[in-house]
Amino acid sequence: METSLSVRASSDGRLIQLIASGREDALQILGQRYARRLGALVLRVAGSRATPSDIEEAVANVLERLWRAARSYDASRGSVLSWMLYLAQIEALKLRRQLQRRARETRLPDHAVLEADTSASSAVWSDSVVERTASAEKLAEIRRVFRDLTPKEVDLIRLRFEADLSPQEISIQFGITANAVRVRLFRAISKLRRGLEQVLPEVNDVRTQR
């Protein structure tokens, strides 16, 4: 059996294997390793209304999900950190909805506001139905663009822009140089941009105006 010292020095992938085998100390080490980054992501997504207690609970939920699903981890679909950030984003979105609901419950509109909202909704109802239908079709096309990215490309983009990791930090996760990270990231973003330009012509319009 591996000692606590050797577990602490283990890679993320090895820690997931140990978690899957029931090693709680491995889960604790992985949590300590990335708690700050997970918390920062939760705060960024959930918003400034999130309290330290809210953020701590969200991170704890991420680790609980990790504990339950460790056996299903597939390294070919991305790094352990990327998976944890994905889980953190889910928890952050849940928290944001809870905070929005909490804010609505403590700020009930008066009758005048309700009447104004009802009139405005009636006036734009038919237009909004058309807009939602068009938006749903557009959203499906956008999703297809993202599915064209490889798991590693998705990983790179998530780690750089969701987790706000530097190329140097990402290079440690991928086992390549920071310069190689920049090159691969540039290619992934260019691929994504080309796909989006076909779906959203306005993206190309913005680049042309620059």
C-alpha positions in Angstrom: 0.0 0.0 0.0 1.3 3.4 -0.9 2.3 5.7 2.0 0.8 9.1 2.6 4.0 10.7 1.4 4.1 8.9 -1.9 0.4 9.6 -2.4 1.0 13.3 -1.9 3.6 13.3 -4.6 1.4 11.3 -7.0 0.2 12.7 -10.4 -3.5 13.7 -10.8 -4.2 10.6 -12.8 -2.7 8.4 -10.1 -4.8 10.2 -7.4 -8.0 9.5 -9.4 -7.1 5.8 -9.5 -6.5 5.8 -5.8 -9.8 7.7 -5.2 -11.6 5.0 -7.3 -10.1 2.4 -5.1 -11.5 4.1 -2.0 -8.5 6.2 -0.8 -10.0 9.2 1.0 -6.5 10.7 1.5 -6.1 10.9 -2.2 -9.3 12.9 -2.5 -8.1 15.2 0.2 -4.8 15.8 -1.5 -6.4 16.5 -4.9 -8.8 18.9 -3.2 -6.0 20.7 -1.5 -4.1 20.9 -4.8 -6.9 22.7 -6.7 -9.2 24.2 -4.1 -8.1 27.8 -4.8 -8.6 27.4 -8.6 -12.0 25.7 -8.2 -13.1 28.4 -5.7 -12.0 31.2 -8.1 -14.0 29.7 -10.9 -17.1 29.3 -8.7 -16.9 32.9 -7.7 -16.4 34.1 -11.2 -19.4 32.2 -12.5 -21.7 32.6 -9.5 -21.1 36.3 -9.1 -20.2 38.6 -6.2 -23.3 37.6 -4.2 -21.7 34.3 -3.5 -20.4 34.1 0.1 -17.3 32.3 1.2 -19.6 29.7 2.7 -21.4 29.3 -0.7 -18.1 28.8 -2.5 -16.7 26.4 0.1 -19.9 24.3 -0.2 -19.7 24.3 -4.0 -16.1 23.1 -3.9 -17.1 20.4 -1.5 -19.8 19.3 -3.9 -17.2 19.0 -6.6 -15.1 16.7 -4.5 -18.2 14.6 -3.6 -19.0 14.2 -7.3 -15.4 13.3 -7.9 -15.5 10.7 -5.2 -18.6 9.1 -6.6 -17.6 9.2 -10.3 -13.8 8.5 -10.1 -14.2 5.1 -11.7 -15.8 6.7 -14.8 -12.8 9.1 -15.4 -11.4 8.7 -19.0 -8.0 10.3 -19.5 -8.6 10.3 -23.3 -11.3 12.9 -22.8 -9.2 15.4 -20.9 -7.1 16.0 -17.8 -8.2 15.6 -14.2 -8.0 19.3 -13.7 -10.2 20.0 -16.7 -12.8 17.5 -15.4 -12.7 19.1 -12.0 -13.2 22.6 -13.6 -16.1 21.3 -15.6 -17.7 19.9 -12.4 -17.0 23.2 -10.6 -18.7 25.1 -13.5 -21.8 23.0 -13.0 -21.9 23.7 -9.3 -21.3 27.4 -9.9 -24.2 27.6 -12.3 -26.4 25.9 -9.7 -25.3 28.3 -7.1 -25.9 31.3 -9.4 -29.5 30.1 -10.0 -30.0 29.7 -6.2 -28.6 33.2 -5.6 -30.9 34.7 -8.3 -33.9 32.9 -6.8 -32.9 34.1 -3.3 -32.7 37.7 -4.6 -36.1 37.5 -6.3 -37.7 36.2 -3.1 -36.4 39.2 -1.1 -37.4 41.7 -3.8 -41.1 41.2 -4.7 -42.4 43.7 -7.4 -45.4 45.9 -6.7 -48.7 45.8 -8.7 -47.6 48.6 -11.1 -44.4 46.8 -12.0 -46.4 43.5 -12.6 -48.9 45.3 -14.9 -46.1 46.9 -16.9 -44.3 43.6 -17.2 -47.5 41.9 -18.4 -48.2 44.6 -21.0 -44.6 44.4 -22.3 -44.7 40.6 -22.5 -47.9 40.6 -24.5 -46.5 43.2 -27.0 -43.4 41.2 -27.8 -44.7 37.6 -27.3 -45.0 36.7 -31.0 -41.6 38.2 -31.8 -39.9 36.4 -28.9 -41.3 33.1 -30.1 -39.7 33.5 -33.5 -36.5 34.7 -31.8 -36.4 31.7 -29.5 -36.9 29.3 -32.4 -34.2 30.9 -34.5 -31.9 31.0 -31.4 -32.5 27.3 -30.8 -31.4 26.5 -34.3 -28.4 28.7 -34.1 -27.4 27.2 -30.8 -27.5 23.7 -32.3 -25.2 24.8 -35.0 -22.8 26.4 -32.5 -22.8 23.2 -30.5 -21.8 21.3 -33.6 -18.8 23.7 -34.0 -17.6 22.9 -30.5 -18.1 19.2 -31.0 -15.6 19.4 -33.9 -12.9 20.3 -31.4 -10.8 17.4 -30.1 -10.9 16.6 -26.4 -7.4 18.0 -26.0 -8.4 21.3 -27.8 -11.3 21.7 -25.5 -9.0 21.0 -22.5 -6.6 23.7 -23.7 -9.3 26.3 -24.1 -10.9 25.5 -20.8 -7.7 25.6 -18.8 -6.6 28.9 -20.4 -9.9 30.8 -20.3 -12.0 29.2 -17.7 -9.4 28.3 -15.2 -7.2 31.3 -16.2 -4.0 29.2 -16.2 -0.9 30.5 -17.8 0.7 28.6 -20.7 3.5 27.6 -18.3 0.9 26.1 -15.9 -0.9 24.3 -18.7 2.4 22.9 -20.0 2.8 21.0 -16.7 -0.6 19.4 -17.1 0.2 18.4 -20.7 3.8 17.5 -20.3 4.9 19.8 -23.1 6.7 23.2 -23.3 4.9 26.5 -22.8 5.6 27.5 -26.3 4.0 24.3 -27.6 0.9 25.2 -25.5 0.8 28.6 -27.2 1.0 27.1 -30.7 -1.7 24.4 -29.9 -3.9 27.0 -28.3 -3.6 29.3 -31.3 -4.6 26.5 -33.6 -7.5 25.5 -31.5 -8.8 29.0 -31.3 -8.3 29.5 -35.0 -10.3 26.3 -35.7 -13.1 27.4 -33.4 -13.2 30.9 -34.9 -13.4 29.5 -38.5 -16.4 27.3 -37.4 -18.1 30.2 -35.7 -17.7 32.5 -38.6 -19.7 30.1 -40.8 -22.5 30.0 -38.2 -22.3 33.6 -37.0 -21.3 36.0 -39.8 -21.2 38.8 -37.4 -18.0 37.3 -35.9 -16.3 37.9 -39.2 -17.8 41.4 -39.4 -16.3 42.4 -36.1 -12.8 41.2 -37.2 -13.1 43.1 -40.4 -14.0 46.3 -38.6 -10.9 46.1 -36.4 
